[in-house]
Amino acid sequence: MNTAAALPAFFQAPQPLPVLYSFRRCPYAMRARLAIAASGLRCIVREVVLRSKPADLVAASSKATVPVLVLPGGRVIEQSLEIMLWALSLNDPHDWLAANRETRTAMQALIGSNDGNFKQHLDRYKYPNRYQHEHTDDEQAFAKAHRADAGSWLRELQSRLNRHPWLLGDAASLADMAILPFVRQFAHTDLAWFNAQPWPHLKAWLLDWESGPLFQQVMEKYPPWQPGDPDIALGLSTGPATGLKF
Ligand SMILES: N[C@@H](CCC(=O)N[C@@H](CS)C(=O)NCC(=O)O)C(=O)O
């Protein structure tokens, strides 16, 4: 008799879980946590302090940006988008990956623009002091110029959201979840300014998501991880994401 198979699942040895190195406010890490939570997969989350990266993270991924996902077999996934695709290819209850090929191509293009052009302007708007070599003296003017450049992308999103509730139609997709954390970062750089813009659908899209259960689940606060700390499962205290609106 195969004893292991005869035992109820509860008594069988637990499977090791993937380990996600994350930073709560990082939009890349946020999108990875969103996909993992939505897929219903479990993983151990290790909150990283970026100015003092744990040796285990650097050993797993020499570039040591977050997020990094270390799978039980030793495979390391170092890019946020790849982590999203990994999780959703295992389980995609909300059809974020979209069966339709045209939608998939459109998703890729949108995410590419976000991660490329928009992210460059966002960084310069939010952290102008990191780009002193790109401007001479007026840091405020530099930041505002990049805010204006980023605005053309946000108007494009607003116009899409004016036509349907999500970026690519009536249902949320990978594109929404990959892009929302970056729009959130932009909005919170100067919320009063953002709220004064004539972008009602963009603002509603962001606000709905920020007040939804999936966002709450992935924004749970964890203490910075140190070797020897007990494992913390992602979103455990707020329960599994299965069946949620997004
Ligand atoms: N292309 C990477 C970018 C990740 C990234 O740049 N993360 C930032 C935090 S938001 C980071 O780890 N910065 C720390 C560093 O570069 O040392 C991805 O998609 O995962």
The ligand as an ORCA input file, in Angstrom:
! r2SCAN-3c Opt
* xyz 0 1
  N      12.895     45.057    -14.501
  C      12.733     44.778    -13.088
  C      12.833     46.078    -12.335
  C      12.713     45.931    -10.832
  C      13.207     47.170    -10.073
  O      13.841     48.062    -10.636
  N      12.911     47.230     -8.756
  C      13.434     48.312     -7.939
  C      12.488     48.673     -6.813
  S      10.977     49.387     -7.361
  C      14.687     47.852     -7.230
  O      14.789     46.724     -6.816
  N      15.646     48.767     -7.048
  C      16.801     48.498     -6.243
  C      18.052     48.522     -6.990
  O      18.011     48.753     -8.202
  O      19.086     48.274     -6.369
  C      11.417     44.043    -12.885
  O      10.511     44.167    -13.728
  O      11.284     43.276    -11.912
*
